[in-house]
Each structure stands twice: as C-alpha cells, then as structure tokens.
Amino acid sequence: MTIFTKTVLFTDADGRAKFREETLALSEGTPQAALSPLMASGGYQLRQSPVGFRSSFHCTGSPQWLIVLRGQMEIGLQDGSSRVFGPGDHFYSADTLPEGATFDPAVHGHWSRQVGPEPLVTLFVRG
C-alpha cells in the first residue's frame, strides 16, 4: 500500500509548537492513482503575502492544510528552529492555543515569513 507523509505543525503538551511527521494510507483508488479516504473540509482561502512579509508569533485559529502555490514560506518555532516550504510543499497547521491558556508570545505559536524575490501565494484548506 502506498503512503502519504503528512507534516504536522502541532501544539505539544508543553504548549509549544513543534513539527512531526505522520503517514496516511492511500488505500483507495488504483495503483496508478492511489487515493486517501475522502476527508472533510470546511472551506478554503487563498492568500498572497508581499515580499518582506513577516508575522509575529501566533497560533492557528482552526486546524488547516497549508499548501504553498508560489514563492517560499518560512515557519519559525519558539525553540529557534525553522523550516522553509516552497511551491508544492504542504503542512497541516494545528498548533492551536491550548484550552484555557492565555496566549503568551514567548511560549505559544509560530511565526511565518515570505522568503525570496517573489510574493508568497498559499492555499489554506480548513480541516
């Protein structure tokens, strides 16, 4: 069976955003077009961010897939690590604020920024 590797940005037990890899079985379709089971979604949005864009630390409001369509995006975590995603790259953003917590920009969330010479275009698909 074919598998799909899903990069997940999540909130760990310590309240900090981290990345992990998960696999999804592509158990449907044919050998030439392996498919995952159908997953629900709650709509989608397109976003364009200009050259030089950078956010402050924030949490994801609602879990969602993020797919980079054009340009490059860097995601930075509280531990100082970061990852760059380019066209065709994706991750599942689920680093929501822990229940009952008050947002603390020194603990919670991630930042994002546009990287390189062209604007960043992304597609968000709500989970």
C-alpha atoms as an extended CHARMM CRD file, in Angstrom:
* protein
*
       127  EXT
         1         1  MET       CA              0.0000000000        0.0000000000        0.0000000000  PROA      1               0.0000000000
         2         2  THR       CA              1.2080000000        3.4990000000       -0.8340000000  PROA      2               0.0000000000
         3         3  ILE       CA              1.5150000000        6.0530000000        1.9600000000  PROA      3               0.0000000000
         4         4  PHE       CA              1.4950000000        9.8450000000        2.0800000000  PROA      4               0.0000000000
         5         5  THR       CA              3.7220000000       11.6620000000        4.5530000000  PROA      5               0.0000000000
         6         6  LYS       CA              1.8790000000       14.4700000000        6.3240000000  PROA      6               0.0000000000
         7         7  THR       CA              3.9420000000       17.1850000000        8.0200000000  PROA      7               0.0000000000
         8         8  VAL       CA              2.0380000000       18.4480000000       11.0580000000  PROA      8               0.0000000000
         9         9  LEU       CA              2.6390000000       21.6960000000       12.9860000000  PROA      9               0.0000000000
        10        10  PHE       CA              1.0740000000       20.9950000000       16.3890000000  PROA      10              0.0000000000
        11        11  THR       CA              0.9380000000       22.2030000000       19.9890000000  PROA      11              0.0000000000
        12        12  ASP       CA              2.8280000000       19.8080000000       22.2730000000  PROA      12              0.0000000000
        13        13  ALA       CA              1.9430000000       19.0990000000       25.9220000000  PROA      13              0.0000000000
        14        14  ASP       CA              4.2880000000       21.9210000000       26.9890000000  PROA      14              0.0000000000
        15        15  GLY       CA              2.2100000000       24.4260000000       24.9580000000  PROA      15              0.0000000000
        16        16  ARG       CA              4.9310000000       24.9460000000       22.3430000000  PROA      16              0.0000000000
        17        17  ALA       CA              4.5380000000       24.4960000000       18.5850000000  PROA      17              0.0000000000
        18        18  LYS       CA              6.5130000000       21.6280000000       17.0560000000  PROA      18              0.0000000000
        19        19  PHE       CA              6.6870000000       19.6970000000       13.7950000000  PROA      19              0.0000000000
        20        20  ARG       CA              6.1350000000       15.9450000000       13.4210000000  PROA      20              0.0000000000
        21        21  GLU       CA              5.6280000000       13.5690000000       10.5150000000  PROA      21              0.0000000000
        22        22  GLU       CA              2.6010000000       11.2680000000       10.2140000000  PROA      22              0.0000000000
        23        23  THR       CA              1.6870000000        8.8270000000        7.4850000000  PROA      23              0.0000000000
        24        24  LEU       CA             -1.6670000000        8.3970000000        5.7900000000  PROA      24              0.0000000000
        25        25  ALA       CA             -2.5160000000        5.2180000000        3.8980000000  PROA      25              0.0000000000
        26        26  LEU       CA             -3.5140000000        5.7710000000        0.2880000000  PROA      26              0.0000000000
        27        27  SER       CA             -5.8550000000        2.8070000000        0.4940000000  PROA      27              0.0000000000
        28        28  GLU       CA             -8.3370000000        3.7190000000       -2.2410000000  PROA      28              0.0000000000
        29        29  GLY       CA             -8.1900000000        4.2390000000       -5.9850000000  PROA      29              0.0000000000
        30        30  THR       CA             -5.9060000000        2.2230000000       -8.2460000000  PROA      30              0.0000000000
        31        31  PRO       CA             -2.1540000000        1.5220000000       -8.3230000000  PROA      31              0.0000000000
        32        32  GLN       CA             -1.8500000000        4.2990000000      -10.9460000000  PROA      32              0.0000000000
        33        33  ALA       CA             -3.8940000000        6.7800000000       -8.8890000000  PROA      33              0.0000000000
        34        34  ALA       CA             -3.7050000000        5.8490000000       -5.2100000000  PROA      34              0.0000000000
        35        35  LEU       CA             -6.1120000000        7.8970000000       -3.0770000000  PROA      35              0.0000000000
        36        36  SER       CA             -6.6480000000        8.5050000000        0.6080000000  PROA      36              0.0000000000
        37        37  PRO       CA            -10.1130000000        8.0720000000        2.0170000000  PROA      37              0.0000000000
        38        38  LEU       CA            -12.2000000000       11.2270000000        1.4950000000  PROA      38              0.0000000000
        39        39  MET       CA            -11.5790000000       13.7840000000        4.2480000000  PROA      39              0.0000000000
        40        40  ALA       CA            -13.9760000000       16.5170000000        5.3170000000  PROA      40              0.0000000000
        41        41  SER       CA            -13.0470000000       20.1630000000        4.8240000000  PROA      41              0.0000000000
        42        42  GLY       CA            -14.5570000000       23.4200000000        5.9500000000  PROA      42              0.0000000000
        43        43  GLY       CA            -13.7500000000       25.6580000000        3.0010000000  PROA      43              0.0000000000
        44        44  TYR       CA            -10.5940000000       27.2090000000        1.6080000000  PROA      44              0.0000000000
        45        45  GLN       CA             -8.8540000000       30.5670000000        1.2930000000  PROA      45              0.0000000000
        46        46  LEU       CA             -6.1070000000       31.8860000000       -0.9510000000  PROA      46              0.0000000000
        47        47  ARG       CA             -3.5530000000       34.2990000000        0.4580000000  PROA      47              0.0000000000
        48        48  GLN       CA             -0.8900000000       36.4720000000       -1.1550000000  PROA      48              0.0000000000
        49        49  SER       CA              1.8350000000       37.9760000000        1.0140000000  PROA      49              0.0000000000
        50        50  PRO       CA              4.2050000000       40.6050000000       -0.3910000000  PROA      50              0.0000000000
        51        51  VAL       CA              7.9730000000       40.4100000000       -0.4630000000  PROA      51              0.0000000000
        52        52  GLY       CA              9.1830000000       41.2560000000        3.0410000000  PROA      52              0.0000000000
        53        53  PHE       CA              6.1090000000       39.9350000000        4.8950000000  PROA      53              0.0000000000
        54        54  ARG       CA              6.7310000000       38.5330000000        8.3840000000  PROA      54              0.0000000000
        55        55  SER       CA              4.1960000000       37.7920000000       11.1010000000  PROA      55              0.0000000000
        56        56  SER       CA              4.6530000000       37.9030000000       14.8420000000  PROA      56              0.0000000000
        57        57  PHE       CA              4.2040000000       34.7520000000       16.9190000000  PROA      57              0.0000000000
        58        58  HSD       CA              0.6330000000       33.4690000000       16.6550000000  PROA      58              0.0000000000
        59        59  CYS       CA             -1.3770000000       30.2440000000       16.9470000000  PROA      59              0.0000000000
        60        60  THR       CA             -3.5010000000       28.6850000000       14.2530000000  PROA      60              0.0000000000
        61        61  GLY       CA             -7.1390000000       29.6170000000       14.8200000000  PROA      61              0.0000000000
        62        62  SER       CA             -8.5870000000       26.4900000000       13.1970000000  PROA      62              0.0000000000
        63        63  PRO       CA             -6.6250000000       23.4260000000       12.0360000000  PROA      63              0.0000000000
        64        64  GLN       CA             -5.9880000000       23.6400000000        8.3120000000  PROA      64              0.0000000000
        65        65  TRP       CA             -3.8140000000       22.4180000000        5.4800000000  PROA      65              0.0000000000
        66        66  LEU       CA             -1.4120000000       24.9960000000        4.0840000000  PROA      66              0.0000000000
        67        67  ILE       CA             -0.1230000000       24.4460000000        0.5390000000  PROA      67              0.0000000000
        68        68  VAL       CA              2.4650000000       26.7860000000       -0.9860000000  PROA      68              0.0000000000
        69        69  LEU       CA              1.4610000000       27.6420000000       -4.5560000000  PROA      69              0.0000000000
        70        70  ARG       CA              4.1490000000       30.2240000000       -5.3940000000  PROA      70              0.0000000000
        71        71  GLY       CA              7.1600000000       31.6620000000       -3.6020000000  PROA      71              0.0000000000
        72        72  GLN       CA              8.6360000000       30.4100000000       -0.3510000000  PROA      72              0.0000000000
        73        73  MET       CA              7.4340000000       30.4850000000        3.2430000000  PROA      73              0.0000000000
        74        74  GLU       CA              9.4820000000       30.0400000000        6.3870000000  PROA      74              0.0000000000
        75        75  ILE       CA              7.8500000000       28.8740000000        9.6290000000  PROA      75              0.0000000000
        76        76  GLY       CA              9.7650000000       29.6050000000       12.8530000000  PROA      76              0.0000000000
        77        77  LEU       CA              9.2210000000       27.9640000000       16.2360000000  PROA      77              0.0000000000
        78        78  GLN       CA              9.8660000000       29.1190000000       19.7990000000  PROA      78              0.0000000000
        79        79  ASP       CA             12.9380000000       26.8570000000       20.0630000000  PROA      79              0.0000000000
        80        80  GLY       CA             14.6450000000       28.8790000000       17.3190000000  PROA      80              0.0000000000
        81        81  SER       CA             14.2630000000       26.2280000000       14.6150000000  PROA      81              0.0000000000
        82        82  SER       CA             12.5480000000       26.9310000000       11.3150000000  PROA      82              0.0000000000
        83        83  ARG       CA             11.5520000000       25.2010000000        8.0890000000  PROA      83              0.0000000000
        84        84  VAL       CA             11.1860000000       26.6110000000        4.5860000000  PROA      84              0.0000000000
        85        85  PHE       CA              8.3640000000       25.4460000000        2.3280000000  PROA      85              0.0000000000
        86        86  GLY       CA              8.3070000000       26.0650000000       -1.4310000000  PROA      86              0.0000000000
        87        87  PRO       CA              5.8560000000       25.5270000000       -4.2930000000  PROA      87              0.0000000000
        88        88  GLY       CA              4.0610000000       22.2160000000       -3.8800000000  PROA      88              0.0000000000
        89        89  ASP       CA              5.1320000000       21.8180000000       -0.2420000000  PROA      89              0.0000000000
        90        90  HSD       CA              2.4760000000       21.4840000000        2.4140000000  PROA      90              0.0000000000
        91        91  PHE       CA              1.8550000000       21.0450000000        6.1000000000  PROA      91              0.0000000000
        92        92  TYR       CA             -1.1330000000       20.5950000000        8.3750000000  PROA      92              0.0000000000
        93        93  SER       CA             -1.2500000000       23.5460000000       10.7550000000  PROA      93              0.0000000000
        94        94  ALA       CA             -2.8280000000       22.5250000000       14.0550000000  PROA      94              0.0000000000
        95        95  ASP       CA             -0.8520000000       24.4920000000       16.6440000000  PROA      95              0.0000000000
        96        96  THR       CA             -3.9100000000       25.9120000000       18.3450000000  PROA      96              0.0000000000
        97        97  LEU       CA             -3.8220000000       27.6570000000       21.7120000000  PROA      97              0.0000000000
        98        98  PRO       CA             -4.2020000000       25.0530000000       24.4930000000  PROA      98              0.0000000000
        99        99  GLU       CA             -7.6520000000       25.0850000000       26.0680000000  PROA      99              0.0000000000
       100       100  GLY       CA             -7.8350000000       27.5260000000       28.9690000000  PROA      100             0.0000000000
       101       101  ALA       CA             -4.4810000000       29.1480000000       28.1250000000  PROA      101             0.0000000000
       102       102  THR       CA             -3.9160000000       32.8620000000       27.5940000000  PROA      102             0.0000000000
       103       103  PHE       CA             -1.6990000000       33.4990000000       24.5670000000  PROA      103             0.0000000000
       104       104  ASP       CA              1.9190000000       34.1520000000       25.5740000000  PROA      104             0.0000000000
       105       105  PRO       CA              4.1340000000       35.1350000000       22.5890000000  PROA      105             0.0000000000
       106       106  ALA       CA              7.1830000000       33.8090000000       24.4810000000  PROA      106             0.0000000000
       107       107  VAL       CA              5.6580000000       30.2920000000       24.6640000000  PROA      107             0.0000000000
       108       108  HSD       CA              2.8750000000       29.7190000000       22.1480000000  PROA      108             0.0000000000
       109       109  GLY       CA              2.6540000000       29.5610000000       18.4010000000  PROA      109             0.0000000000
       110       110  HSD       CA              4.8950000000       30.1200000000       15.4280000000  PROA      110             0.0000000000
       111       111  TRP       CA              5.8510000000       32.9610000000       13.1030000000  PROA      111             0.0000000000
       112       112  SER       CA              5.7990000000       32.9170000000        9.3150000000  PROA      112             0.0000000000
       113       113  ARG       CA              7.5400000000       34.9440000000        6.6740000000  PROA      113             0.0000000000
       114       114  GLN       CA              7.8480000000       35.2760000000        2.9430000000  PROA      114             0.0000000000
       115       115  VAL       CA             11.3090000000       34.2610000000        1.6530000000  PROA      115             0.0000000000
       116       116  GLY       CA             12.9880000000       35.1780000000       -1.6380000000  PROA      116             0.0000000000
       117       117  PRO       CA             12.2970000000       37.5560000000       -4.5210000000  PROA      117             0.0000000000
       118       118  GLU       CA              8.6630000000       36.7660000000       -5.3140000000  PROA      118             0.0000000000
       119       119  PRO       CA              5.4030000000       37.1910000000       -3.3750000000  PROA      119             0.0000000000
       120       120  LEU       CA              4.1280000000       34.2130000000       -1.4210000000  PROA      120             0.0000000000
       121       121  VAL       CA              0.8560000000       32.6160000000       -2.5560000000  PROA      121             0.0000000000
       122       122  THR       CA             -0.6900000000       29.9800000000       -0.3150000000  PROA      122             0.0000000000
       123       123  LEU       CA             -3.8490000000       27.9170000000       -0.1950000000  PROA      123             0.0000000000
       124       124  PHE       CA             -5.4790000000       27.2080000000        3.1970000000  PROA      124             0.0000000000
       125       125  VAL       CA             -7.9580000000       24.3070000000        3.3700000000  PROA      125             0.0000000000
       126       126  ARG       CA             -9.7960000000       24.0620000000        6.6900000000  PROA      126             0.0000000000
       127       127  GLY       CA             -9.6900000000       20.6490000000        8.3300000000  PROA      127             0.0000000000
